[in-house]
Amino acid sequence: MKKLKQRIQSLPEPLQRQILLRLALAAVLFVFGLFSAIIWRDASMLLIVAVAVFFAALGIRIAYRDYIVIHGICVDVDASIIQRRKKAIVLQTEMKGKEANLRIPLRQQFRKIAAGDALEVYIDAAAQIHEWGGEYRLQGYIAIDKTK
């Protein structure tokens, strides 16, 4: 447990935030699942405990995986037509020794990201980046942080 705490403290702040969010969600689900199983005397409520263990494993997994940080400038934010929800960002960064655009689909709502912002994108070291239509595309990320 001490090694895990030291490992988490050695990670950058956006990754620490992701780990803590997942572990907090796991703790809430675990307590809710146990109380529900005890109060209603229903073993099927233990499925919630299993989901809690899954979220805890996801949080711990972030601490032990290798990651890459991509630095770049946001040049465009794609938004949906009707609700104006941000769907993807286009990051200008250096790829393979030259300037290139990297499109990243967003999983959650980032209200404060706009064109011209400097961003850091934390991705898994094994993540695949594909070239399509003159730009690079990334399918997923661990965390995104706005830098100053």
Buried (B, 14 or more C-beta within 10 A) or exposed (E): EEEEEEEBEEBEEBBBEBBEEBBEBBEEBBEBBBEBBEEEEEEEBBEBBEBBEEBBEBBBEBBEEEBEBBEBEBBBBBEEEEEEEBEBBBBBBEBEEEEBBBBBBBEEEBEEBEEEBEBBBBBBEEBEBEEEEEBBBBEEBBBBBBEE
